[in-house]
Amino acid sequence: MAHCPYCLTPVAKKDVVCPACGAEKGYLYFNRKSRGLLFLLAFGLLIPWLVALPFLFYVQGMGTLFWLAVAVAVGLTILTIQRLIVGTTWYR
């Protein structure tokens, strides 16, 4: 049995919402709602690399746009991997 970090109410480990205060457990907090693993993988890995890969093939490494797209994709990949290692967190 775990405890909600906000109200210290006992919460089952499988629960994703605290019954007392309404805190949510998830990987990300976006638009005032806790988001799950698929949202994290889509917006942390899939979409950034789908944006960066056309620059890799068509611009072929030349110019500022290429390096900017790659830097954003690499940064989001690092943050996503870190978030996966940490696991789910409580949000309110």
C-alpha positions, 0 to 999 in steps of 0.5 A, spaced: 500 500 500 502 506 497 500 513 500 498 519 496 504 524 497 499 530 497 494 528 502 497 522 505 491 517 504 493 510 503 492 508 495 493 501 492 499 501 488 495 500 481 490 506 482 492 512 478 487 517 482 487 518 489 480 517 492 481 523 497 484 529 493 484 527 486 491 527 485 493 523 478 499 518 477 502 518 470 508 520 466 507 527 464 502 532 466 500 536 460 493 540 459 492 539 466 491 532 466 496 526 467 498 522 461 500 515 460 506 512 457 503 512 450 503 520 450 510 520 453 513 515 447 509 519 442 511 526 444 518 524 446 520 520 441 516 519 435 514 526 433 521 529 434 524 524 430 519 524 424 520 532 424 528 531 424 529 525 419 526 529 413 532 534 414 537 529 415 535 526 408 533 532 404 538 538 407 543 533 408 546 536 414 547 543 412 544 549 415 542 551 422 535 548 421 538 541 420 542 542 427 536 545 430 531 539 429 537 534 431 538 538 437 531 538 439 530 531 437 536 529 441 534 533 447 527 530 447 529 523 447 534 524 453 528 527 457 524 521 455 529 516 457 530 519 463 522 520 464 522 512 463 527 511 468 524 515 473 517 512 472 510 514 474 509 520 478 504 524 482 501 530 479 495 535 482 
